[in-house]
Amino acid sequence: MANKVEGAQKGEGKRKKVLVVGAGAAGMSCAHHLAQHPDKFDVTLIDSVDYCGGQAYSIPIDKEKYGASWLNQGVQGGSYIFHHTMTMFARQGHHADPVKLQVSFGKGDGFWSNVYPTKLFERHQGEVKRFYWMIKIVRWFEVFFALLPMKYLLKLFRFSNEFANTVALPMVALFLGTGNYTPEVPSMILERLCTSPTYGMWYPPDKNSVASNLPPMVVFPNFGAFYGDWKKDLEKKGVDVRLSTELTQVVKRDKNGVVVRLIQRTPSEDGHNPNSAWVDTDPDNNADANAEEHQEEYDELVLCVLADTAKRILGRSSTYRERRVLGSAKFADDITVTHSDSSYMESNYENFYNPSQAVSSLSGVSQTSRLEYASENFKPMYYIKMYPQDLTKLEMCFDCSNYQSQFPPDQPFESHVFQTIFLNKQRDGHLWSIDQIDESKVIRKDWWHQLCHSYTHYLFVVPWMWMLQGRKHTRFAAAWTLVNAHEVAVISGIAAAVNLGAQYPEDLERDKFALLSFRLYYLLVYGRWYRRQAPKEGPGKDWATGENYGSTYNGPGVVAEERTTWREEREAGRAL
């Protein structure tokens, strides 16, 4: 069925009152597209914290120390396939910058990079070639391997522990930040990362060194400014944006609509309000315990929150099916330490070109050109450290000064800003080296409740979302409905709006890759095929470029030159 609307406008004259819960990428996107139809929808957008953006936000930092005056937290960059995301940037007058991704995985004899070949690959040439053919076999017989956890695939093809844990697992842990649940990730994700010409970060695979490409990526703009501007735009369009407002419970959902209870939160200084007394899963916080609940009624509800949060606030109004599907999503508690401790980085990671680890030939194939490039240009942006006590467990890190585009390109290493991510406190906290970071160089610490991309997520959650959407006047929009990416969150918000009766943007409909991405998401998560409605000629027609379904974005919202943001920030006096 195409473009069928569940419980939305059906000819009646009054506007639908829609409550969108969560002002992250999904909620903002949903509210934005509903707001294009002020005659149809009366939109209220709430969030329990005091800022818009959810996991995507910015913090102020010392320009004189670090070379820039702000830093993006939580979400830093993405791919050229993020057509919807970059279109949203353009709509608010912002842009992403291009970057070619460099990684540094492991240390010493266990170190490797996509920039230059190391002794690790020289030592494992047989397994490198086996990996190349394994990927091809999995591609040929994908239907059989698709949901097989990676840990079983690697055992099936008899890879050594060192190769499996220092090469294969980090390749996937980088993508979507799967972290310490990477062994449980479906094998299809590893295979597609190497074989897909659209979103394959390691495409094409290298027979001799697994990955030798520098993936073209984009770095996102100042999220504090972007989401702040987006909020103002929504308010101009008539959206009632209410921050520090928490939905404590859904009282009932019936043929008359939805009844909810809300409380007003006390805004914290940085906007990151702690969990309230109504969050029973966090006994350590008891904020706003004396806040008074009040009741409000709406026609439709869009929950742009994590799956376990949605299950909690639906409470007694939830159906058996909702409890089973939402309850099957798994999460882990991670902490990001933002710091400038260069000594910690040098002790735990390879930060510079290391000639003692470099090799000039692999299986008789010269690697000289890669070594020459690396000796002058190796500036890793993303790191992974395997814990020696258990190589299946990881620590992840960003060198934000090398990665984010507002920083000067030649900032001294001692003045770099890093984000080290320690994963899954409950299970793996005993492995953490967090105490080794100099507290005097810590800028900020942030806890995250992160989705685990286990194979169970693709067995028990994603395939059944279509059975929840639109039932009992409720829709679910968030990255966890598919994979944890900013683009998926934006698409999910648009999908909820379209399902309610909003129009999919005409310019994005003419962008053939954006339309394809939206159609596939809408089919999988709503069980419906979106039928084209926009004229074929007009803005957006030329945004999709490249031979692979037009996956490379060439529209507004991204510039052509690296570090453009730094030059703009320096001119404005916000960077050195």
Helices and strands as residue ranges (DSSP letters): E 16-21, H 25-34, E 41-46, E 57-60, H 63-66, E 70-73, E 77-79, H 83-91, E 97-100, E 103-105, G 108-110, H 119-123, H 125-140, H 142-145, H 150-156, H 161-163, I 164-168, H 169-174, G 175-177, G 179-184, H 187-195, E 216-219, H 223-236, E 240-242, E 245-254, E 257-264, E 294-298, E 300-303, H 307-314, G 315-317, H 320-327, E 331-339, H 342-348, E 361-362, E 365-366, H 368-377, E 382-387, E 390-399, H 400-403, G 413-415, E 418-422, H 425-428, G 429-431, G 434-436, G 439-441, E 442-451, H 457-460, G 462-467, G 471-473, E 474-476, G 479-481, H 486-500, H 506-510, H 512-526, E 544-545, E 552-553, H 564-571
